[in-house]
Amino acid sequence: MSFAARPDWRSPLPIAQRLAYAAYDQPGRFLLPPQALAAGRVEGGSPLRLDIVQQDRGNALARYSILSLAFAADFGLDAARRAAFELGQRVQLAPLPVEGGWLRLNAVQALDLPPALDELLPLDAASLSAMNLAVRLDSAGTDLFVAALQRGLLAVGASAWLRVRGVAERAPLSLAFDPAALLAAVRGLSGGADEIDAALLRQRLIDAPQLLGLGLPERSGEVPASVLADAVLDRIAARLAAPKPSPADAAPGVRLVFDPAAMASGRVQWNLADALLAPRLLILEADPLGPLRTLPAGELHDTVVRRFDARALASGWRSLSVRANLPERRIGVMTSQVDVQVPARPPARMTTLKASAPLAASDKPVALDLRLSPSEPLAYQWQTSAVVLSDGRAETLKGPLRSGEREHLLVGPDDFGLRLLPVEAEPAFLQQADIEVECFGTRKGKPWSARGPLDAARPALAFAVPFDVDDAQIRALARARDGGAQRPMAPQPADGLRLDAFSFDGSGSRELALSCEFDDDARQCAIEIAPEDGIDDPLRRKRLSFTRARPQQDWGWLALSPFRSGYRWRWNAQAPWSPVLQPDAPLRLRSSQAALAATAG
């Protein structure tokens, strides 16, 4: 398994009170975790939706709702890049991919919100930075939430736990132990439970690993205790326990929930030097409302609530709500749908039921009506299908067959028989340039590719890549909106990708060698120099002095745009700035020019 582009937990880089992690096997590239979750951008404009469905079933009025929340990860890349440059860290920073997670709302009881919202709510990743949540509320819960909307929800906040996977911490040691003994030690620490606070377990691994039944060689003292603890903890999370959020009555933290079935008595040996993927949870603050906080309660209600009336049905019918948690633009997919099948249950129901729902880009739920026997519980199988173009012909790819029992079916990217690789662009950069993105590789011995544009109106897409495409890569070309200059991005392995100014040639850290030839009797001279887009910013301008003893200088700057990566200079504050110069060649000066500039000034 290739771990390229995964974060390496053993190589953190401190940047302005944050940590970035080295991308495994990609020297100089670091991945920055998100620093917060903000209310996301969705079709229709509201990150919060309450879709109320009402249906007359003859002898009763069925009513329920789907509460949806959309979030966007805030990576704070611009500030981190500036901070890294000022600290002399010449690294490439990119977003760290998130696989999903959980959300816990606060102030639920104080605002008299539905009890269902007091639970730990799952977050589903729709793309690299977009995460969505969908909760089904019954009729009573719907009424509670509508009433809360009418009172206002200004006090609602949330904590989020985001699940990420990286290459585990490593140490040049082997570890032997009995899994059953480890489980017994965990139960002893946690009062008999099969779960334990991760920070508590880590501290025990640092202070007294022998009390956990872990057999370490004598030379383990050569490895820092914290490194050894993290190496063991990562492997526990990857093989024996699942990381989960802390309970609601505890401070936000992480717990490890052990699987007793995987911890039978015996002898296990781990090589702590081996690389393997290990999950970790990032704890962030989340804002579920964003711009909605400024709306009056009445307007908030009208913005959030949507109502749908299903056709009247006789008793025995059940309604299954299908919702797509998918990127809006799926390049290479002509159509997609989900097929639902309810096996026969003789003698009450002799026939198999089948229904299908299209998976459009809209965030509106689709209701599938299923006629079951009156006392029959809802249990069904479902499978996605996507029609893609292959060699100019339509080809249907089916996803894995799955089972469900809930009345709300959420279909995500992992439910397809292909990979959906999200590619997003920073909105600020799309004000400067349009981007053409291509995913390419080989399929069945023939070249395969798919292309799509990104611009201010369409800042995201997802490539539909069949699993049998080999050596898939993504490349991009940015074209300036002003002037048409083009800057390429080197091909990189196909994965979720977020593009910004620093993705393309020309931006990032630049270096310039300067020298001054003293061809008159001057003892020293000085210039002022700045990035081409920084001459009006005192913080980005720099004064450089040359002397006969030190006639050479080096200067570095951070090019914030691939289309403005040059520099300008002048002799003094009264002299005009030079034309834009590129850093490809050294800047060579003569002291006699300084005297002429002073005379002219």
N, C-alpha and C positions, 0 to 999 in steps of 0.2 A: 504494500500500500504506500502510495506517495503522500508524504506529509507536506509537500511544498506549499507555501503560502499560508500554512497554519501558524498560529502564534506559538512561540516556544516559551513555555512557562519558566524555563531556567534563565531566560535572558531579558529581564525587565530593564527599561530605560526610563529613569525619572525625568519628567519634563514639566516644570512649573506645577508641582504638587500633584501631578498625574503620572501614571505608568503606561508606557507603550511597550509592546513585546515584539521581539525580533521575529520576522517571518522566517520560518524554518527553511533552511537551504536557499535563502535569498539574501545574501550579504548586503547590508546597507539599507534594507527595507524593514520598517517597523509598523506594527498594526496598533491602532489606538482604539481602545474601547469607547463606547458612547458614554457621555457624561450625564445625560438626562434623557427622558422621554417627553416629548411635547405633543400636543394635539396635532394630528396629522392632517394632510391635505387629501380630501376625498371628492369624488364627483358629487356635485350638489352643494359643496361648500361647508357642510357641518361635520365635524369629527365625531359627534355624538348623534346616534339615530335610535328612535324607538318605533319599530314597525308593529302596529297593532293589527292583528288578524281576527276577524269575527266571522262566525259561520253558524247558520241555522241548521241544526241537525234534527229537526222535526220536534222532538220532545225536550230539547234543551238548546240553549244558545252557547256554543263553544267560543271561548275568547282567550287569546294568549298574545304574547308579544315577543319580539326579538330585540334585545338591547345590544347595540353595536358601538364599539369605541375604536377609533383609528388613532394610531400613534406613529410618530416619526422620530427616529433616533437622532439626537443631537451629538455629533462627534466633536465639535469645537476644533476642527482641524486648522482653521486659519490662525487662531490664537496660539495653538500648540506649535505650529510651524514657525511662527515669529519667535516664540520663546525658545525653541530648539536652536534657531539660528543665533539668537543673542547669547546663548550658552556655548556656542561653538560646536554644536552637535550637527554635523553635516549628514543628515539622514533623510530618507524618503519616508514620509508618513502616509498611511492609508487606513481606511476604516476596518475595524475588526468585525468579521461577519458574526451575526447572531442567529441562533437556530430556533429560538422560541423562548418561552418562559412563563412567568406567572405575574399576576397583578393583585394587589390587595387595596381596596378602597378604604379610606379613613372617613370618620364622621358618619358612618352608615346608620348607627343607632340614633345618634343625635338628630339626624335629619329625617328619621322615620322612613328610611329607604327599605325596599323589600329584603327579607332575610337572605334571599339567594345571593344578594350582593355583598353579604358579610363573609362569604366563603372566599377561598383562594381561587382566583379566576384564571383560566389558561390564556396565554398570549400566543398567537400563531404568527409566524413570520411569513409575510406575503412577498417581501423582496429584501434587498440588503438592508434597507433602513426603515421599511414600513412594517408595522406590527398591528394586528387587529385582534379584537376580542368580541365574542358573540355569546350572549346569555339568553336563555329562554325563560320568560317570566310567565307564571300562570295569571289568571284573571285578577286575583287579589293583589299579586305583586305588581301587575300592570297599573292598577288603580293607585297603589302606594307611590309608584314612580311618577305618575302623572301629577299627583298632588304635590310631590316634592318639586317637580318642575315649576308648578304654579307659585310655589313659595320662593323659588330661587335655589341654586346649588353652588353659591359662591364658596362655601366652606369645603367642598369636596376636593380632596387631593388623593394621592395614591403612592404606594411604594411598589417597585417592580423588581423582579429577580429575572435576569436574562441568562439563558443557558448558552454557553460557548464551549467549544472544544479546542484544545491545543495539545502540543507535544509535552508530555509529562516532564517534570523536573527529573534530573538524572544524577546518579552518584555511582562511582566505580566500586560497587559492592554487590554481594548477593545476600538475600534475606531468606531464612528458612523459618517456618512457623506452622502451627496447627490452626486451621481456620476456626475450628470449634472452640479452641482456647481463646482466640481473639474475640469471638462473639461473647463468650462468657465474661471476659474482661470488660467489654463494652457494656454488657448488661449490668455489671457491677458498678460501673461509673454512672449509668443512667437510671438507676433504680429499677432494673429489671426490664427496661424497654429495649426494643431492637433498633432504636435510633438514638443519636447522640449529637450534641452541638459540635460542629466541625472545628470551631476554635478551641473547645475543650479537649477534643481528641488530639488536635495538633500540639497543644501545650503538653499533654501527657507524652506524646512521641518525642518531644524535645527534652522533657525532664527525666522521664523514666520509661523508656520503651520496653525494658525487660518486664515491667509489670503488665504489659499487654501480651506477653507470651511470644515476643518477637526475638528470634535468635540472630544476633548481629555478630559478625566476626570482630576479632580484637582490633583490627585496624580501622574500625568504624570511627574511632576517635579522631582520625585524620580528616574527616569530613565535617564541616560545620553542622551543628545539631539542627539548625533551621532548614538547611538544604536536605538533610536526611529525612526530616519530618515531612517536608513537602513532597519528596520523591515517594515515600510510603503512602502518604495521604492521597496523592494523585492516583496511585495504582489501586488503592482501596475503592476510590470513587469510580474507577473504570471497570473493576472486576467484581466487587463484592457488595457495593452499596450505591444507592442513587442519591445525589444531592437534591434536597428539597428546601423550600423556604421555611423559616422558623414559624412557630405558631403565632396566632394573632395576639396572645397575651404576653409575648416576649418582644424584646427589642429586635428590629430587623437583623436577621442573621441567616446562617445556613446550617441545616442539619443533614446528617448522613443516615439514610434509612437502609439498614442491612437486610440482605436476603438470606434467611436461615437455610433455605434449600441449597444455597451455593456454599455453605460453610460446614459441611460434614467433617467429622473427625478424620485426620490424615496428616500427611506432610506435604507442604507446598513450598516451592522454592522460586523466588523471583530474582531475576537479574536486574538490579536497579539502574544499570547502564543502558538497557534496551530502550529504544524510542517506542512509545505507543501514545494513542490519543486518549486524553483524559478530560472529563467534563469539569467545568467550574461554573459557579453562579456569580454574576455581577449584580450588586444591589444599587439601585438608582431611585431617585425621586421621579415621579411622573405627574404630568399635568393633564388630566383627562378633558378639560374644557377649553383651555386656551382662549381664543377670541370670544367664545361664548360667555365668558365671565362679565363682559361689558354690556350684555343684552338685558333689558328689563325682563321680569319673570314671564309676562304675557308673550313677549316676542320670542323668548327662549322656548316656550312651549310650542309655538307655531313653527319654529325653525327645526325642532327636534322630532316632533311626532308626525308619523305618516300612518294613514289608516287604509286597510285593505279589507274588502268584504268578499268572502268566498261564497260560492253559490250554495243554496240550501241543499242539504242532503238528508236522507233518511237515516234512522238509527243504524249503527253498525259501521259507518264510514269513519276512517281515520285520516287525518291530514298530516303529511310529512313535509316540513319546511326545508328546502334545499337552499344553501347559501354558498357562494363561491368566494373563497379567500385566495384570490389569484391576482397576479399582475394584470393591469387593464389591457396592455398591448402585448400580445403573444405572437412574436414573429415566427412564421412557418406553420402556424395552426390555422386551418381553414374554418373548422367548426369543432366544438367539443361538447360533450354531454355526459350526464351520469345516468346509468341504467340501474333501476331498483327492481328487485325480484323478491317476492314473498312466497316461500315454498308452501305447497298444499298442506292442509292439516285435516285429513279425513278423521271422522266422518263429518265434522262441522263444516269444513270447506274443502272441496274435492279438487279445485283447480289452483294452479300457480298464478299469482298475480304479477303483472309486469307494468312498469311505468318508467318514463324517461323525462328528464328535464334538461334544457339547454343550459350551458355554463357561459353566460354572457359576461361582459365586463361590468355591467351594472351591479351595484351593491344591493339591489332589491331581492328579497327572498322569493323563491318559486314554490308554490304549494302543489304537492302531489297527493291526489285523493286515492286512498286505498280502501276497498270494501272488505273488511274482515268479518269473521263471525263475532257476534255481540260480546262474548266473554273472552275473546282471544287477545293475548298481549301482543304488542307490536314487536316483531322480530323480522329482520329482512337482511338480504345480501345486496351489495351495491358495487358497481365497477364503473370507472370512467372510460371513455373512448375519445380519441382525438384524431381528426382527419388532417394529415399533413401531406405536403407535396414532396414527392421523391422521384427524381428524374423526370419531372413534368407530369407525373401521374399521382392521383390521390391514393393515399395509403392510410389505413386505419390502425392505430396503435392503442391497445387496451391496457389499462392499469391493473394493479393487483386486485383480486376479489376480496372484499372486506365485508364484515358483518356489523350490524347496528341494531340498537333497541330504542334509541332516543327519538323523540319527535322532531328534533332539529339536527339536520345533517350538514356539516361543514366540510366542504371539499377544498383541499389545499394542494400545493405544488407536488408534494410527495405522493399523491394519489394517482399520478399519471404514469403511463408506460414510456415516459421520456423525461429528460431533465429540463426544467424551466430555469434558465440562468438569467437572473435579473441584472440589467445594466441601467444605472441611473447617472444623471449628470447634475452637478451643483447648479441650482437656479441662477446664482450670481454669475457663473461662467457662461451660461447660455445667453446672458445679455451681451456678451462679447462675441460669441461664436456659435455656429451650428456644427453639429458633429455627425459624421457618418460612421456607423459601427458595423463591423463584420465579424461573424463567427464562422470559422472554417475548419475543415479537417478532411478525413477520407471516410467513406462509407461503402462497404462492399467492394473495396478496391478502386473506387472512383472518387474524384474530388467532390466535396460537399461544402456548401456555404449558405449563409443566410445574412441578409443586410437589413439595416433599419436606421432611420435618421432620428436624432435627438435635437430638439429646439425648444424655445421658450414655451411653446404651447404643448409640447410632448416631451417632458423631461425624463421619461422612463420607458423601458421596454423589457421584454423577456424573450430570449431565444429558446425556441423549442428544439432541443437537441436529442435525437434518438440515442438510446444507450449503446448502439453499435457503431457510433461515430468514433473513429480513432484519432488520437492526437489533436483533439479539439483545442483551438486557440481563438483569442479575441484580439482584434486590432481596431484602431480608430484613427480618424483624421478630423482635426478641428479646422474649420474655415472661418476666418474672422469676418464678422458682419460688416466691419468697416475696412474696406480695402481688399478683402478677399485673400489675405495671406493664409498659408496652410501650414499646419504643424502636425506631424505624425505622432502616434503612440506606438512604441515597439510591441510586437505580438507578445502575449502572455497566456499561460494556461487558462483554459476556459473555466470560469468560476464567477460567482457574484462579483460585480465590479461597480465602483462609484467613481465617476470621472469628474475631475475639476481641472483648474489651471495647471496644477502640478503633475497631472498625468501625461502632459505632452512636452516634447522637446523644446527647450528654451527657457522653461521656468525652473525655479528652485535656486539652490545656492550657486553663485557664480564667483569666480576668482579672477583677479587682474593683477599682473605684474607691472609696476611703474618704476621708471628711473629718470633721473635728472642729471644732465651733463652740465657741469659748471664751466661755462665758456667765457665768463667774465670774472670780476673780482668779488662777486657776491659770496657771502659765507653761508647763507641759507636762503631758501625760498619755500613757499607753501602754495597749495592749491586747495580748492573746495571741490568735492566730488560727490555725486549722488546717482542713484538709479534714475533711468530716464523718466519714470513716472513719480519720482520722489523729490524733485527740486523745490517743491513748495512745502515740503514737510521737514521742519528743522531736525526731527528725530532720525530722519533717514539721510541727511546730509552729513558729510564728515570732512574735517580739515586734516590734511596730510602735510607734514613738513619734511624737507630734504636738507641735508647738510653735506659738506664735503666728506665728512667721515661716514655719513650714511646716505649715499645717493640713491638707494633703492628702497622701495616699499612694496608691500602687498596689501591689497584691499579686497574685501569680499562683501557681497550684498545678496539680498534675497529678491530674486525676480518673481514678482507676484503674478505675472502673465506671460505665457509663451510668446505673445505678440509684442511685448514691451520688456525685453530682456537686456537691453543695452544700458549705457550710462552717459552722463554728461559731466563736464568739468569746467572750471573757470579759475583764473588766477586770484581774483579777489571779489568782494561783494559788489563792487561797482562794475566789474567786467561782465560782458554778456556770457551766457552759457554756451558751450560748444554745441555743435550739432550732435545728434544721437550717434554714439559710437558703439560698436560691438566688441565684446571681450575676447575675440578670437586672437588678437595680436596685442603685444605689450604696448603700453603708452610711454613714449619716449619724449622727454621735455628738455629744454635748455634754459639755463638761468637767465640768459640775456633776454629771453622772451618775457620773463616776469618783469624785468626793468621796463621793457617797451609797454607792457600792459599797464604798469603803474603810471607811466608818463601819459598814456592815452586817457587813463581815468582822471 
